[in-house]
Every structure is written in C-alpha cells, then in structure tokens.
Amino acid sequence: MAMNPMEHNTGADWLVEAARAAGDQGPGNLLRIVLIVMVVGCALAGWFLLRGYRRDADEDRNG
C-alpha cells in the first residue's frame, strides 16, 4: 500500500512532543550552553595568551 506524502507520520511524534516540552521549559538549556561555551572559551583564550608570554620570557632568558 502506497503512503500518501501528505499523511501524518506517526513515527516522529516523540520528536514533536520533545520540541513542545523544550519550548515550555524556557531558555534554561540555551543559557547553560552559552555559559559553558563562554567559560571554555575564556580558559582557552587565557591559555593561548599566557603561552605567548611564557615563550617570550624563555627567549629573554636564553637570548
């Protein structure tokens, strides 16, 4: 039996329900993700900057 493309696909009901539930919860998960990315980004930026200062100090001692 051929399926009508306009027919509702009941296999994706759990996805629709999950999207509705996520919409009802508000921006909490998004804010968590943004904060985690910010903290990780700051840590990487700090490491990158401090690594450069250490390299300059090593060159000053040796050179």
Sequence and secondary structure as in RCSB ss.txt:
>XXXX:A:sequence
MAMNPMEHNTGADWLVEAARAAGDQGPGNLLRIVLIVMVVGCALAGWFLLRGYRRDADEDRNG
>XXXX:A:secstr
    TTS  GGGHHHHHHHHHHHHH SHHHHHHHHHHHHHHHHHHHHHHHHHHHHHHHHHHH 
